[in-house]
Amino acid sequence: MHSRWTNAQISPMSVDIASAYQPVVSLDDRAVVGFEALVRTSGDGPSITPPELLSAAREQGMTAEFDWRCRVSALQGAIDAGYPSGLALFVNAEPTALDTPPPRDYVPMIAEASRLSIIVEITERDLMGDPAGLLRAAEHARNMGWRVAIDDVGADSSSLALIPLLRPDVIKLDMTLVQGRSTAETAAIVAAVAAEAERTGALVLAEGIETDRHERYARDMGALLGQGYLYGAPGSLPDFGVVVEPVRVLDPSAAVTVRAPVAVTPYGLTHPLGSPRRADANLLDAIEKSLLLSAYGTGPSTIVLATHSTSTGLTPARAAIYDDLAARAALMVVFDSHPAPAGQNFRMVVVGVDEPLAMERSIVIVAPMSSVALIAVERGTGDDGTPLYDYRLTYDRHVVLDAATVLLRRISHRSAC
């Protein structure tokens, strides 16, 4: 739809804004357990939608400044209303802003808001554009004492792919899941979310609940929390003198910790797995190819990461597999010290020939329902000159996710495609 405004006509840092708050409830009894703060224009100026404001801020290079302004508006509104410290406050945030210190003028108010139970919703549309920045943003949010939610899960494959890596405290199901008809894709999303919630204790929140039928669907999908016009439209905060106490499941002590592997390469994470096995390049090639082919059936929410040692080159056949997976998976990245082939569709990260990672070759596959990693390091050559490797093959989800995190932290920002 064509916008009423051009980005040049919008001044995100001077237009009057305010926060509206929509209730979040427990689906068991519809008791209010929190509110989501939503930005709105205010005053006598023109009505501009949040997407228009954000688009203008991006084009004018002030995404972080505008995002902090919106977040501060939400926090200030809650403080002014005497918001109870145990009631969850959901606040939207762009990862690039979370990764940026707040303006100095906001620091005293942010300190005052530290008593609030804040849950930051990751709202970035191009989640895979800057995975390293996204991981840093989540870590910074947790370091500030805030919890993390992933928004619009089910709207695209990227949000589902990042759930196990970001370890959100709250998983918000996109409104299309409860308002639409059940499909095989819906079932796959619900199953993946249920598996992650069971593994980590993350809470599932269904958005867009407008009818009793939507609420039944949400409960059937495993949601414990709900949000939508059935429970109230965005508006002013209520009189907290009569608000019920929040339900126990939103106790801040249930917050998930940051995934913070200390190794600098994937192989450094594998020592607890026991003694490595030995393989020559031919055997390792065969195992790698088998794993890559298995990724074809894991769906579009899969992340595939491959590292190449300095003694191995990227063959046309392997590049073709990577290209094919790039079209099928949420993210396909190759880490290599050799130049990238022309016209590839997968992402490429250059590794220095003197780096420890340049001695390793790995295939790390993170899928919603299963994960696997083959991680190897060079150990000289055989009698025929073929490179030899020590390797470990693991399905231990924690090791696989730590290995993926180590590699994702090396990926530089890419502009949205």
N, C-alpha and C positions, 0 to 999 in steps of 0.2 A: 504494500500500500504506500502510495506517495505521501511523504511527510508534508505537513503544513509549513514547516520551518526548514530553512537551510541551517547547517551547523554554524555558519558565519553569523547568523542572526541571533543565535542563542549565546548568552553569557552565563555559563554554569556557576561561576563564582560570585555573581552579583544578583541573579534572579532570586526572589524570595522563595524559600522552601520551608516546609514543615514536615513533621512525621505523623502518619496515621498508623494505628495499631490494630491488628486483627488477632482475635483470640485463637489459641491453640488449646485443644481439649484432650482429656483422656476419653477414649472411645468406650470404656467400660461404663462410665456414668456421666459423661459430658461435662465433668468438672473442669474449670479453667486451670491449666497448668502453666500457661505462659502467653506471650503475645509476640507477633512478628511486627517489627517496625518497617513501614513502607514510606518512601519519600514521595512528597506531593508538592507542587508549586502552590504558593499562597499569596495573600495580599491582593492588590489591585492589578497586578501584572497579568500577562497572558498565561493561559493554562497550557503547560508543556508536559508531555508524558515522560516518565522516567527513562525509557529507551532513547528518546530524543535528547534528553539532557546528557545521558552517558555517551551517546554518539558524538555530541558536540565536544564534550570534555576530552574524548579520545583524539579527535581531529585537532584540537587545540593544544594537545600535549599536557593536559592537566587532569588526567584520570585519577592519580593518587590524591591530589589536592581536593578534587570534587568528592571523591569517595570518602575521604576523611571528614569532609564537611557534612555529608549525609549521615555518617555514623555518629558524629558528635551531636547532630540534631536529634537522633534517636535516643542517645544516652541522656542528653539534657532534658528531653521531654519526660523520660522515665524518672529522673531525679526530681524534677519539679513536681511530679505527681506522687512522690513518696512511694515509688515502686518497691514492693517487698523484696528483700534480698533472696528469698527462696524461690521466687517466681521466675521462670525462664524468660529471658528476653532474646528473641531471635533478631539478629542484625545482619543485613546483606553486606557483602564486601567483595571487592575485586582483589584477586591475589596480588596484583602489582602494588596495590595500596597497602595491603597487609605487610608486604615486604619493604615498606617505606616507613621511616619514623614519622610519628604525628607532628604536625606543625607545633612550634613551641607554645603558641597561645592556647592550644587545646590540652596541654599536659595537665594543668591543675584539675580541669573538669574530668579528664580520663582517670586521674587518680581518685577523685571522688566517686566515680562510677565503679571502682574496683570491688565494691561490696556486692554489686549486682551479679546475678547468674547469667552471664552472657554466652550465647551460642552464635558463632559467626557462620553465616551461610555462604559457601563458595558459589559465586554466581557467574564466573567467567564462562563465556560461550565457547571459546576455543581452548578447551581444557588441555589438549595435547600440544598447543603451541609453545608452551613454556613449562614443561613438567618439573624442571629444577626449581623454577620460581614458585610453582605451586606447592612443592614440598617445603620450601623455605617459608612460604606464607603460613602454611598450617603449623609449622614449628613455632614461628613467631607468635601466632595467635595463642597457642598453648602456653608459651613462655609468659604471656601476659595474664594467664589464668583463665583464658576463655576456652570454651569447647568449640568443636567444629561440626558443621553439618554440610552434607553435599546435597545441593538443590536439584530438582528436576530429573531425578534418576528415572530412566526409562525414556526420556525425550531423545537421547542419542546414546551411542555406544560408549562414548568417552567417559561419561560419568560413572557408568557401571564398571568400566575397566579400572578406574582409579580408586574405587572403594577399598580394596584390600591394601593399597599403598598409603592412602591418606588416613586410614583407620578412623573414620568419622564416628562421633558419639551419636549422631542422629542421621538417618538416611531418609530423605524426603522423596516420596514417590510422586512423579509428575501427575498432574490432574488427568491426563489422557488415559491413565491406567484405570482409574475408578469411574471415569465418565464414558469410556469406550467399551466396545464389546471385547470379550476375552478372545485372545488369539494364542497361537503357539509362541509367538514372540513375547506376549504378556506373561505366559506361564514360565518361560525361561528367565525373564527378569525377576519375577516373584521368587522363583527357586533360588536364584543367585543371591538376592537380597536376604532371603531367609537363612541361607547358609552362612552369610557373613554376620548376620545378627546373632546367630547361635554361637559362632566362633568368638565374637568379641563383646557381645552384650550391647551392641548398638541398638538404639531405639528406632523403630520404623514409624514414620509420620506420613499420612496420606493427605495430599493437597486436593483442593477443588471439590470438596464434599458439599453438595448443594441439596441433596435429597436423602431420605431414609434409605433408599436403594443404594446410593453411592456409599453410604456409611456401612451397609452390609457388605458390599464389595470390598471396602477397605479392611474390614475385620477379617474377611475371608482371605485377604492377601497377607495377613499377619501384622497389620498395622496396629499399634497400641495407641497412637496419637492421631488426631485429625485436625484439619483446618479447612475452612470454607464458609460460604454464606449460610449454610445450615446453622452455624454456631454464631455468626455475626459478621457484619461487613467491616472493613477498615474504618476506624473513626478515632475519637478521643479515648484516652484511657479512662477507666471507670473509677468510682469511688472505692479506693482500696480498703476502706473501713468495713466493707461488706463482702469482699472477695474471699472465696474459700481458700483454704491452704492448698498448696500444690501437692500433687500425688507423689508418692515416695519414689517412683521410678525416675524422676528427674533430679534426684539427689546429686549435687555437684561432685560428691565423692566417687561417683561412678565414671568419671571422665577417663577416657582412654589415653594412654601415654604415647609419646612420639616414638615412631620407629627410627632408631638412631644407630645404625651399624657403625662400628669403629674401624673396620678394615678399609683399606684404600682400593682394594681390588676384590672381585668376587672370590678368587681362590683363597684369599685370607680368611674368608668366612667358613671354609669347609673343613678346617682341622678337627672340630669336634665330631665329624662324621666318621672318624676312624682312618685307617691306612688307605692311601690312594691305590688305584689300579694303574697298570702300565699299558699303554697302547701306542702303536705307531700311527702315522698320519692317515693311512688307509682305513684302519679300523675307526679312528675318530671321525673321519669323513662319513663313514657309513652310519654311525650312531647319530651324528648331527643331522644328516639328511632324514633319517627316520623320525627324529623329533620334530623337525620342521614340517614334514608331511603330516604329522599328527595335528599340527596347529591349524591345518585347513578345516578341521571339523569342530573346532572349539568356539566358533562364532565371531561376530564383529567386535566383541568387547574384549578381545585378547591383545596383550602386549607381547611383542617378540623382540628380544634384544640379542645381538650377536657380536662377539668380539673375535678379531683375527690377530694371530701373532705375526711378528715381523717376517717369519720364514714362510708364511702361507699367503698366497695371493687369492684375490677374489676371482674365481673362474666365471666365465659367461653362464654356465649352468647354474651355479650357486646364485649369481646375481639375478637370474630369471626367477628363481624361487623367491628371493627376497622381494622382487618387484611384485610378484603375484600376491604374496602375503601382505604387502603394503596396501593393496587394493581391498583386501579382505579383513584385515585386523584394524584395531583402533590405533595402533602405533607399531611401526617396524623400523628399528634403528640398528645401524651397523657401526661398530667402533673399529677403526683400522688405521694403520700408519701409512698405507698406500693411498695414492690419489683415488678419488671417487670416479667411477666410470661415468661416461657422458650419458645424460638423459635418464638417470635412474629415478625411480619413484620413491624408493625408501630413503629415509633420512640417514645422513652420514656424519659421524663425529670423528675428527682427526685425532689420532693418538700419537704422541711423540715417541720416536724410536727408542729413547732412553727411559721411558716410563715403565714401571713394573707391569702395567696393563698390556704393554706391547709384547710381553712374553706369554700372554694367556690367550686361549681361544675358548669361547663359551657360547652356549645357546641357553637363554633364559626365557621361559615361556610362562606368562602369568595369565590365567584364564579364570573366569568367575567361579567355576566349579572344580578346577584342578590346576596344579602348577608343577613345573618340572625344570630342572637345570642340569646341564652338563657343563662342568667347569674343569678346565685343564690348564696345565702350565708346561712349558717346554723343559725337557730334561736331556738335552744332547741329541745325538743321532745314532741310528743303528749301524750295523756293519755295511749295509748297502747305501748308507747316506740318508736314509729316510728319517725325518724328525721323529723323536720319541716324546711322549707326554706322560705325566702323572695326571690322572683324572679322577673325578668323583661324579657320580650320577645320583641325584637326589630328588625325591618327591616331598621332602620335608618343607612344608609351606613356609615356615618362618625363615629358613635358610634361603629359599627361592626369593621370597619377598625382600629380604635384606640385600641379596645380590642385585635384584632389580633396582632397589633404592640407590645403591652405590653407583650404578650405571646411569640412572635417570638424573642424578645430580650433576652429571657432566654435560648434559644436553643444553646448549645455549638457546636463547629465545628465538623463535621463528614467528614471523608475522603471520596472521591468520590467512588461511588459504581461501 
